[in-house]
């Protein structure tokens, strides 16, 4: 089974859509980040590596912003 990285915002939306209570999501995602199971930086690096051949920097930055990745991470991930 192939798995891909998810941004924090993507995972929060998925959890909410499957019935998780919104107030429980942030602490859960904080725990995932503490355990290094979730990383927006790792997600951005993976996304850029997978899409670099088909998209320019502006498109990659836009796509990452749409997935909830911060501008600081985007700038370092696209370079």
C-alpha positions in Angstrom: 0.0 0.0 0.0 1.4 3.4 -1.0 1.3 6.1 1.5 2.0 9.8 1.2 2.8 12.6 3.5 0.0 14.9 4.6 0.1 18.5 5.8 -1.3 19.2 9.2 -4.2 21.1 7.7 -5.0 18.2 5.3 -5.0 15.7 8.1 -7.2 18.0 10.3 -9.8 18.2 7.5 -9.7 14.4 7.0 -10.2 13.8 10.7 -13.0 16.3 11.0 -14.8 14.8 8.0 -14.6 11.3 9.5 -16.3 12.4 12.7 -13.5 13.4 15.1 -14.5 16.3 17.4 -12.8 19.5 16.3 -11.5 20.2 19.8 -9.7 16.8 20.0 -8.0 17.2 16.6 -5.3 19.9 17.6 -4.0 18.0 20.6 -3.8 14.8 18.6 -1.9 16.5 15.7 0.4 18.1 18.3 1.2 14.6 19.6 1.8 13.4 16.0 4.2 16.2 15.4 6.0 15.6 18.7 6.5 11.9 17.7 7.6 13.1 14.2 4.7 11.2 12.6 3.5 14.5 11.0 5.6 17.2 9.5 4.6 20.1 7.2 8.3 20.5 6.3 8.6 16.8 5.3 5.2 17.1 3.4 6.4 20.1 1.5 9.7 18.5 0.5 7.9 15.4 -0.6 5.3 17.3 -2.5 7.9 19.5 -4.3 10.0 16.4 -5.2 6.9 14.6 -6.7 5.6 17.7 -8.6 8.7 19.7 -9.6 8.9 18.2 -13.1 5.3 19.3 -13.9 5.0 22.6 -12.1 7.0 25.7 -11.6 7.8 27.4 -8.3 4.7 29.7 -8.4 2.3 26.8 -8.9 4.1 24.6 -6.3 3.9 27.5 -3.7 0.2 28.0 -4.5 -0.5 24.3 -4.1 1.3 24.1 -0.8 -0.5 27.2 0.5 -3.8 25.5 -0.4 -2.7 22.5 1.7 -2.1 24.7 4.7 1.7 24.9 4.6 3.2 28.1 6.0 5.1 30.6 3.7 8.3 30.0 5.7 8.3 26.3 5.0 7.2 26.9 1.4 10.2 29.2 0.7 12.7 26.8 2.2 11.1 23.8 0.4 11.0 25.2 -3.1 14.6 26.4 -3.1 
